[in-house]
Amino acid sequence: MALGAAARAAHAADRTVNAVSGLVIVCVLLFSGYQLWDAWRIQHGPDEVSARLAQYKGPGGPSFRELLALNPDVVGWLKLEGTRIDSPVVQGKDDSQYLSADVFGQYSPAGSLFLAKGCASDFSHQYNVIMGHHMTEGKMFGDLDLYREEGFMDAHHTGTLWLPHKTLSLEVVAVLSADAYDSALYRLPLPVNGFDLARRRIDELSLHRQGQPVGADDRLVALSTCASGSANERTVVICRVSGESAAGDTT
């Protein structure tokens, strides 16, 4: 009888081990499936969003009445000549909201292009910062890397920032390699005399410059993304507002 009890105990132990092993295998498969799905979302999510957004963009610019009905956090639409950057800009309740959400408010590892919370939503501040993830194939802000090549910046240095009630013409004037914790560039809104500090830092950190140096009366839009160096390195493309006109679908 002792042998029978031992056999039953061994059999029960085997079943427990098999059940635990099966559960582990299921968990591994589920985790692997999630990783594959997440990788697919990272790679193809921006393409899906771009396709859905095509209906809101016409030859004269985006339809802000429709975009704002879709998401009131939309503050603009940015396009840079010679790049694949042609996307809405949002502004969340903080600078983490749109790190993993698309312009429709849905989960997306690619996030959105977003205006830093410390900036005025109408880009009326003298220094404004738009951030976005650095993605492969030039998606999101991946194409900011192109400006690290001096020849590219010389040939492609214009852009457009559509806002609901006006259009800003942009001129790329510098590309920087900066630190994510550089208060001269990322402390927003800039403190008193902060613009002078930002101008000096732009001069110090510029990899390439184009056109006239940044002046005391200029208005700037800085485009920031991760760089391939250290974890804190950022590529920052500095754009000067070179013109402003009344535009936008506001009716």
N, C-alpha and C positions, 0 to 999 in steps of 0.2 A: 504493500500500500504506500509505503514511503516512496518507492520508485515511481508509482503512478502519480503521486502528488508532485514529485519533482518534475516529472514529464509535463504535467499540466502547467506548472509554474514556468517551465522553460518555453512551452508553447505560447503562453500568454505574453512572456517577455518578448518572444520573437514577433508576435503580432503588434506589440507596442512599438518595437523598433521599426517594423515595416511601416506602421502608420506614421510615425514621426519622420521617417525617411521620405515617405510619400508627400507629407506636408511640406518638408523642406524643398523637395523637388518642385512642387507646385508654386511655392513662394519664389524660388529662383526663376522659374519660367515667367511668373507674373512680373517680377522685377525686371527681367530681361525684356519682356514685352513692353513694359512702361518705358524703359530706356530707349528702345527702338522707336516707339511712338514719339517720345520727347525729342529725339534726334531728328525725326521726320518733321516735327513741328518747327524746330529751330531752322531747318534747312528750307522748308517749303512754306512755312507760315507767312512770311512777308510777301511771297508771290500771290497767295490766296487773298491777302488783304488788298494788295495792289489791284488785283482783278476786280474785287468788289468795289473799290473806290473809283474805278475808271468812269463810272456813270456820273460821278459828282464833279468831274473835271472837263471843262469845255475849252475851246481855243482861246477864250478871253480870260480864262482863269477858273478857279473852283466856284461852285455854288454854295456860298456859306449859309444861305437859308436852309438848305437841305442838310448840310453838314452839322450845323448847330442843332437842328431838330434831332439828328442822329446822336450827337454827343455835345452837350453844351461846354465841354472842356476844350473843344477845338478853338485855337486862337489864331491859326494861320496855316499857310501851305508853302513849303519851301521847295525851290527847284534851283539846282546849280548846273550851269552850262557844262557840257562834256562829261557829266557823271550820270549815274543812275539814281541820284538823289532827287526825288520828285514825290514828296509825301506831305500829309498834314502834320501840323505841330499842335500838340495838346499841352495843357498845363493842369497838373493835378493838385490835390490838396497838400501834397508834399512831394519831395523829389524821388520817392520810391514807388509811388502809385503806378506809374507807367513803365517801370523797369520790366515788368512781366505782364503787361496788358496791352492789347492793340487798341487802335483808335475806336473800335466798336465796344471797348470795355471788357473784351473776352480775354481769357488767359492766353498768353503768347510768350514763350521764352525770348523771342526777338524784341518784345516791348514796342515802344513807339518813340518817335522823335518828340522830345518834350522841352518846354521852356522852363528854366529853373524857377522855383517858387518865389525866390526873392526878386524877380523881375516883374515889371508891369506887363499885364497881358496884352496891352496895345503897343508894346515895344517903344514906349515913350522915354524909357530910361536911356541914359547916354551909353550904357554898357549892358548888353543883354547876352545871355548864354543859353544855347540850345544843346541838349545832350541826346545821345543815341548810342545804341550798342554797335560795336565793331563786328560786322557779320562777314562771312565768306561771300565770294562772288560779288562784292561791292554792295551787298544789300544793307539796308538801314544806313548807317554812317560808315560802312566799310570803304566806300570810295574816297573818303577824306585822305586816305593814304596816298592817293594820286598826287596830291598837292605837295608831298614830300619831294617830288621830282620837279626841279626848278623849271625844266622845259615845259612840263604840263601846266604849271601855274602861269607861266608867261603866255601860253596859248589859250588858257581857259580860266578867266578870272572874273566872270560875271555871273549873276544869279538874280532870282526874283523871290521876294517874300510877299505873298498875297495875304492881306489881312481883311477882315470883314468890311471895313469902310475905306481902305486905301491900299495902295501897292507900293512896296519899297523896292527900289533897284539896289542891288548889292554889288560891290566891287571887292574881290579878294585881294587883301593887301599883305598878308603874312601867314606863314604856317609855323607853328611852334611845337617843340617837344617840351611838355610841362609836367609838373607834379600835380596829382589830383588834390593835394592838400595845400596848394599854393594859394594863400589868402588874397594875394593881389589880384588873382584871376577868378577865384571861386567864392569869395566872401560877398554874398549878395543880400540886399542891394549894397552897392559900394558905399563905404563910409565917406565922410568929408575928406576931400583930397584923394579919394580912392581912384579916381580916373587917372590922375597923374601917375600914381603908383602902377596902375595897370599899363599905361603907355610905356613906362620905363621897363616893366617886365616883358612886354612885347618886344621891345628893342633888344633886350638881353637874351631872350630865348628863341628869337627868330632863326629858323633854318634857312628860309628864303623870304625875300620881300619883293613886292611889286608895286609900282606907282609911287605916289607921294607918301612920305612918312605919316603916321597917325598924328593928327593935329588936336589941339586942346578943345576945339569946338566940334570935332567929329562925333558921330553916333556910330557905335559898333555893334555887330552881332557876331559873337564867338560861337563856333561850332565845335563841340568837344566829344571825343570818343576815346576808347581804350587804345593803347599802342601795343606793339609786340615785344616791348622791352620788359621792364619790371612791372610788377602788379599795379603800381601807382602811376606809371607813365601814361600820359595822355597826348594825343595828337589834337591840336587846337588850330582851326582855320579861322583867321580873323577877317571879317568882312566889314567894309565901311558902307554905310547907307549913302549911296551916291545920288539918289533921287527919290522923290515921293509924289504920288499922284492919287487923286480920288479914283477909287475903283472898288469892285467887289459886288456881289449880288446881295443887296441889302433890302430888296423889296419883297 
